[in-house]
Amino acid sequence: MKRFIEGESRTQSTLLPECLDDYIADTNPVRVVDVFVDELNLGHLGFDGVDPAATGRPGYHPAILLKLYIYGYLNRIQSSRRLEKESQRNVELMWLTGRLMPDFKTIARFRKDNGKAIRNVCRQFVVLCQRLGLFFRGAGGN
């Protein structure tokens, strides 16, 4: 097909960037989410599971699940099943979670067990973003 832009063959081997960080621009909002959550004292804010259990299967750190939840909040992804799916295919979420892919039950349980703390953190995050000028009014906004 001449005179059209053509994609590469799906069977062609390619060299992708070696580092997942190369896919995330310095101005990408997921970097703000990452730094914001890493600076929080989750135990002080009332999150469950900050101190890991001595026995049993290791769980996900609440910071990872909170990052996932805030990402969903910013991108209007509310369903635990959709967040699970996005974590498996979305490069931004792979970067944000370190390629961890919690299942929807884990995400839903985190939300159920930490609802009040999540709401408080989301409020703090919105205030921070407003102070930094990261939120812009849409064309129809006043």
C-alpha positions as MATLAB code, in Angstrom:
seq = 'MKRFIEGESRTQSTLLPECLDDYIADTNPVRVVDVFVDELNLGHLGFDGVDPAATGRPGYHPAILLKLYIYGYLNRIQSSRRLEKESQRNVELMWLTGRLMPDFKTIARFRKDNGKAIRNVCRQFVVLCQRLGLFFRGAGGN';
ca = [
       0.000    0.000    0.000;
       1.950    2.961   -1.241;
       1.146    6.549   -0.300;
      -0.028    5.639    3.206;
       1.831    5.650    6.491;
       2.422    2.047    7.383;
       2.970    0.440   10.753;
       5.576   -2.167   11.438;
       4.906   -5.857   11.121;
       3.615   -7.368   14.352;
       6.131  -10.164   13.984;
       9.086   -7.744   13.709;
      11.377   -7.756   16.731;
      11.948   -4.299   18.190;
      14.133   -2.857   20.868;
      11.938   -1.015   23.312;
      13.380    1.323   25.914;
      15.060   -0.752   28.582;
      13.554    1.256   31.390;
       9.824    1.681   32.089;
      10.633    5.190   33.311;
      11.418    6.141   29.689;
       7.715    5.834   28.857;
       6.576    8.342   31.506;
       7.222   12.013   30.754;
       8.585   14.224   33.517;
       5.334   16.223   33.408;
       3.025   13.198   33.666;
       0.575   13.530   36.607;
       1.414   10.007   37.821;
       4.727   11.400   39.036;
       2.826   13.801   41.307;
       0.714   10.925   42.637;
       3.840    8.867   43.292;
       5.677   11.581   45.238;
       2.534   12.640   47.113;
       1.739    9.133   48.392;
       5.376    8.359   49.208;
       5.489   11.405   51.508;
       2.390   10.392   53.512;
       2.503    8.694   56.896;
      -0.157    6.108   56.128;
      -0.216    4.674   59.635;
      -0.880    8.099   61.122;
      -3.658    8.658   58.565;
      -5.451    5.479   59.652;
      -4.654    3.018   56.867;
      -4.809   -0.688   57.697;
      -1.922   -3.009   56.863;
       0.938   -0.515   57.155;
       2.760   -2.913   59.462;
       2.990   -6.301   57.715;
       1.817   -9.445   59.464;
       4.565  -11.715   60.769;
       2.969  -14.814   59.263;
       0.976  -15.699   56.192;
       1.277  -14.579   52.606;
       2.695  -11.067   52.161;
       0.175   -8.463   51.096;
       0.389   -5.337   48.988;
       1.632   -2.243   50.765;
      -1.216    0.248   51.272;
       0.813    2.909   49.424;
       0.649    0.867   46.191;
      -3.108    0.405   46.491;
      -3.583    4.071   47.359;
      -1.607    5.129   44.274;
      -3.790    2.851   42.185;
      -6.932    4.282   43.745;
      -5.857    7.934   43.273;
      -4.961    7.178   39.658;
      -8.460    5.798   39.181;
      -9.927    8.870   40.878;
      -8.061   11.201   38.511;
      -8.980    9.193   35.425;
     -12.587    8.432   36.370;
     -11.970    4.732   36.788;
     -14.073    3.749   39.776;
     -14.587    0.030   39.294;
     -12.183   -2.340   41.045;
     -12.401   -4.663   38.055;
     -11.452   -1.851   35.663;
      -8.551   -0.820   37.902;
      -7.339   -4.431   37.863;
      -7.542   -4.504   34.067;
      -5.815   -1.127   33.707;
      -2.957   -2.244   35.956;
      -2.333   -5.116   33.532;
      -2.228   -3.024   30.351;
      -1.685    0.635   31.215;
       1.956    1.740   31.126;
       1.308    4.627   33.548;
      -0.087    2.229   36.134;
       2.722   -0.254   35.539;
       5.164    2.542   36.297;
       3.193    3.790   39.295;
       2.800    0.370   40.929;
       6.149   -1.120   39.948;
       4.328   -3.573   37.654;
       2.247   -4.959   40.483;
      -1.212   -6.109   39.429;
      -3.531   -6.562   42.400;
      -6.789   -8.344   41.676;
     -10.141   -6.617   41.942;
     -10.967   -8.246   45.285;
      -7.802   -6.819   46.844;
      -8.595   -3.361   45.451;
     -12.218   -3.524   46.640;
     -11.209   -4.746   50.113;
      -8.667   -1.928   50.420;
     -11.358    0.596   49.513;
     -13.849   -0.936   51.966;
     -11.382   -1.170   54.854;
      -9.861    2.290   54.345;
     -12.726    4.410   53.016;
     -12.427    7.256   55.512;
      -8.634    7.481   55.199;
      -8.866    7.399   51.381;
     -11.377   10.264   51.362;
      -9.108   12.337   53.614;
      -6.076   11.694   51.404;
      -8.036   12.535   48.245;
      -9.058   15.859   49.817;
      -5.416   16.604   50.634;
      -4.395   15.635   47.104;
      -6.971   17.946   45.507;
      -5.822   20.852   47.710;
      -2.188   20.192   46.766;
      -3.011   20.059   43.053;
      -4.968   23.316   43.306;
      -2.047   25.004   45.066;
       0.346   23.773   42.380;
      -2.004   24.921   39.627;
      -2.367   21.421   38.204;
      -6.141   21.614   37.758;
      -7.486   23.627   34.892;
     -11.048   24.660   34.257;
     -12.681   23.184   31.181;
     -14.009   25.249   28.310;
     -17.437   25.407   29.963;
     -16.099   26.315   33.450;
     -16.292   29.743   35.080;
];
